[in-house]
Amino acid sequence: MKMKKLFFLFALTGLTSLLLTNSGCNPDEPVLVGPTLDFLSQSPLDGTNYYTADFTINDTATYVPFGLKAEKGSGDLKTLTITEDGTNVPVSRILMKNLRTGDVLTVNNPMLLLGDLVNGFEIEILIDVHDEYATHNYTFEVADVNDKTASQTVAITTEFGGTPIDMTLTGVLLNQAGPAGTGGLDLDTGNGTGTQPSDVDAEIKDNGIDLSQPVDQNWIRRISPMNGAEIRTPGANFPSDFDFATVATKEEIQAFFNDGEALPAENANSEPMSDVVEVGDIFFVLRDGRYYLLEVTDITITPSDNSDSYTFNIKY
């Protein structure tokens, strides 16, 4: 009986040893702890308040501030990455400052963390948010040398702001050498007018024909202002991806006008005059405090007579 008990104890010990060996447990293998990343609610340097949760903003031209605090786990911190809907935010839209030293940081994205930053950091991040009216997710992610990560995400919604435009309409400006009472355009209504001093409602006019040219080529096809209006063309900061349809506020049109360029030429009466007008051309007009946005959508050329015309989309 004693021999049976002894045999049973040996068998149990061997089975326990086998289970421990096959379980994969290795008491000598360290457990890797990842980093932590949290939003700060306020700057420890100057008290600036930071966004810490989803929010809505109606000024797409501003930088929004965030504060981040990271602490390392088992391994040194390696990178900080900022994405917008999964795509890295361009460095031209990011500003950074070390909140523990006050130093401005050189921005890269991803940003390789060096020096004391590998142990942990408090960083202020300013982001120029997206321009279109939409909701985008911005994610801040820190990674360490063991490829452990921590992240925070905030949804930013940009919505309409500013003074809504009063009107969107279409207007047709006829060749000034056509029938009497044509050649001018009232931008408030889109109605054609003449070009005489009595045509007080018009803001722009056509410049008629050049009698020195053949009849089928004599339309000058250039515009000038009327009744104290001023016309400008897009300036240096005009966006290359401009879309007439997305312009929603009077402030946008005013900003385009303020950045615009004066018309490059003069007509026979020493009045400002545009270059030859093409489909797709953009003009900004100011008269009596009202700003207009014009987009040329069509040009009709009639070689045999003077019924030529421009068609404009107009906003004000």
Buried (B, 14 or more C-beta within 10 A) or exposed (E): EEEEEEEEEEEEEEEEEEEEEEEEEEEEEEEEEBBEBBBBEEBEBEEBEBBBEEEEBEEBEEEBBBBBBBBBBBBBBBBBBBBBEEEEBEBEBBBBBBBBEEEEBEBBBBBEBEEEBBEBBBBBBBBBBBEEBEEBEBBBBBBBEBEBBBEBEBEBBBEEBBEEBEEEBEBBBBBBBBEEEBBBBBBBEBBBBBBEEEBEBBBBBBBBBBEEEEEEEBBBBBBBBBBEBBBBBBBEEBEEEEEBEEBBBBBBBBBBBEBBEEBEEEBEEEBBBBEEBEEEBBBBBBBEEBBBBBBBBEBEEEEEEBBBBBBBBBBB
